[in-house]
Amino acid sequence: MMNKIGIIGCGRQAPKHINGYLSNGIKDIYLSDVDKDKAGELAKEYNLKYLPSDEIINSKEITAYSICTPPETHDLIIDNLIERGKSFLCEKPISLNLDKLHLNEKLINEKKLVAMGGYIYKFSPAHIHVKKLIENAGKDTIQKAYFRIASPGSNAPWQFSKKLGGGVINEMVVHIIDLVQWYFGDIKAIKYVSKKIYLEHRIKTLNEADELAEDYVHIKLVTRSNLEVEIEADLISSEFIQYAQFNSEKFECVLSIQPNIPLQLKYQDKSMDVCKFFEFQNLYIDQIKYFLQCVNKNKTQEISTMKESIAIARTINEIIDF
Ligand SMILES: NC(=O)c1ccc[n+]([C@@H]2O[C@H](COP(=O)([O-])OP(=O)(O)OC[C@H]3O[C@@H](n4cnc5c(N)ncnc54)[C@H](O)[C@@H]3O)[C@@H](O)[C@H]2O)c1
């Protein structure tokens, strides 16, 4: 079956999704954006068609969508898609509204739709490699985990706005919470949170009634398996950087989603030390391949489910309120 795809929101993320679909052999891709010119320009660049927002959602032929709009717009778009029985891959975080997430989970199950969160890091070859390594080494192998994520942020004003769902917790920490759950299971408690705003001048990019969201956060949490996890995240660094460090009795491991940072495994007896670079790979190709397999019922969705998004939202809300 050849899918017809709708992409809603034509900013920074949209081209990554377009390339993901094209690489999976999908050519019938329709774009839309509240800013018609943006949709038109992107459509021209990729030789695709664009539609007004209501037409893309009401189209009988389009059954699966990528939602690439700012976080605060996701709820309404998702309501409209679920009502029309459409499946979607929604950029992170799907929502932080727990009531809405629970209700939508129920509707999605009833209507047998695919609802996937855009938690792309789980498709990184280095993380997949280390997940298997830890699973094989046995439960409770890791004794301490540290995650670092940093970015300059984009130029879109919503990125730093509290009202519009920006800030370091919403933008960056969600990825890490997703990874923590994936590696180590449920989160039991948040132990410590320190939040800061360093780049106050960004207030100039916001509307008067708005507030800056935090651009730096340091978090300590503990999982149900009693693993202590530390997270440091910011939107003030000059370059994007992501890495994780895991310590066990036998080995120390550093890895990243970035292909220029090698996976390093150091054993105490040096017997199985590893320094391995993974070839660059557009992670959206595998993420979208998986999404399409689920939409076409070749697979039952087990990755980035609504249940996981609910657990992420619960933890993120706890961090915000700490
Ligand atoms: N997975 C990742 O690594 C990653 C990286 C960056 C951003 N994101 C996520 O992707 C999403 C989009 O981020 P971005 O950086 O592409 O944003 P962006 O600001 O660059 O683009 C968003 C686009 O959506 C359009 N838009 C706004 N409201 C709309 C609506 N109601 N209907 C249709 N179009 C609408 C805007 O006009 C804009 O063109 C966010 O949820 C963000 O958190 C994910």
The ligand as a MOL file (V3000), in Angstrom:
LIG
                    3D

  0  0  0     0  0            999 V3000
M  V30 BEGIN CTAB
M  V30 COUNTS 44 48 0 0 0
M  V30 BEGIN ATOM
M  V30 1 N 13.2450 15.6980 17.4860 0
M  V30 2 C 14.0580 16.7160 17.5580 0
M  V30 3 O 15.2600 16.5550 17.7120 0
M  V30 4 C 13.4910 18.0980 17.4530 0
M  V30 5 C 14.3170 19.1770 17.1450 0
M  V30 6 C 13.7490 20.4490 17.0340 0
M  V30 7 C 12.3830 20.6110 17.2250 0
M  V30 8 N 11.5910 19.5440 17.5330 0 CHG=1
M  V30 9 C 10.1400 19.6820 17.7500 0
M  V30 10 O 9.4880 19.8730 16.5110 0
M  V30 11 C 8.3770 20.7490 16.6380 0
M  V30 12 C 8.5390 21.8980 15.6620 0
M  V30 13 O 9.7560 22.5550 15.9060 0
M  V30 14 P 10.4820 23.4360 14.7930 0
M  V30 15 O 11.8220 23.7870 15.3620 0
M  V30 16 O 10.3760 22.7990 13.4600 0 CHG=-1
M  V30 17 O 9.5570 24.7490 14.8420 0
M  V30 18 P 9.5280 25.9690 13.8060 0
M  V30 19 O 9.1000 27.1550 14.5800 0
M  V30 20 O 10.8070 26.0270 13.0240 0
M  V30 21 O 8.3750 25.5410 12.7760 0
M  V30 22 C 7.0340 25.3860 13.1640 0
M  V30 23 C 6.1280 25.7230 11.9690 0
M  V30 24 O 4.7730 25.4270 12.3270 0
M  V30 25 C 3.9250 26.4500 11.8120 0
M  V30 26 N 2.7010 26.4460 12.6100 0
M  V30 27 C 2.4710 26.9980 13.8330 0
M  V30 28 N 1.2400 26.7020 14.2600 0
M  V30 29 C 0.6480 25.9480 13.2970 0
M  V30 30 C -0.6200 25.3440 13.1700 0
M  V30 31 N -1.5330 25.4340 14.1210 0
M  V30 32 N -0.8790 24.6540 12.0260 0
M  V30 33 C 0.0350 24.5440 11.0430 0
M  V30 34 N 1.2730 25.1060 11.1140 0
M  V30 35 C 1.5740 25.7980 12.2340 0
M  V30 36 C 4.7670 27.7090 11.9310 0
M  V30 37 O 4.2900 28.7100 11.0310 0
M  V30 38 C 6.1580 27.1950 11.5600 0
M  V30 39 O 6.4140 27.2860 10.1760 0
M  V30 40 C 8.3390 21.1590 18.1190 0
M  V30 41 O 7.4410 20.3230 18.8170 0
M  V30 42 C 9.7720 20.8870 18.5840 0
M  V30 43 O 9.8490 20.6000 19.9600 0
M  V30 44 C 12.1310 18.3000 17.6230 0
M  V30 END ATOM
M  V30 BEGIN BOND
M  V30 1 1 1 2
M  V30 2 2 2 3
M  V30 3 1 2 4
M  V30 4 1 4 5
M  V30 5 2 4 44
M  V30 6 2 5 6
M  V30 7 1 6 7
M  V30 8 2 7 8
M  V30 9 1 8 9
M  V30 10 1 8 44
M  V30 11 1 9 10
M  V30 12 1 9 42
M  V30 13 1 10 11
M  V30 14 1 11 12
M  V30 15 1 11 40
M  V30 16 1 12 13
M  V30 17 1 13 14
M  V30 18 2 14 15
M  V30 19 1 14 16
M  V30 20 1 14 17
M  V30 21 1 17 18
M  V30 22 2 18 19
M  V30 23 1 18 20
M  V30 24 1 18 21
M  V30 25 1 21 22
M  V30 26 1 22 23
M  V30 27 1 23 24
M  V30 28 1 23 38
M  V30 29 1 24 25
M  V30 30 1 25 26
M  V30 31 1 25 36
M  V30 32 1 26 27
M  V30 33 1 26 35
M  V30 34 2 27 28
M  V30 35 1 28 29
M  V30 36 1 29 30
M  V30 37 2 29 35
M  V30 38 1 30 31
M  V30 39 2 30 32
M  V30 40 1 32 33
M  V30 41 2 33 34
M  V30 42 1 34 35
M  V30 43 1 36 37
M  V30 44 1 36 38
M  V30 45 1 38 39
M  V30 46 1 40 41
M  V30 47 1 40 42
M  V30 48 1 42 43
M  V30 END BOND
M  V30 END CTAB
M  END
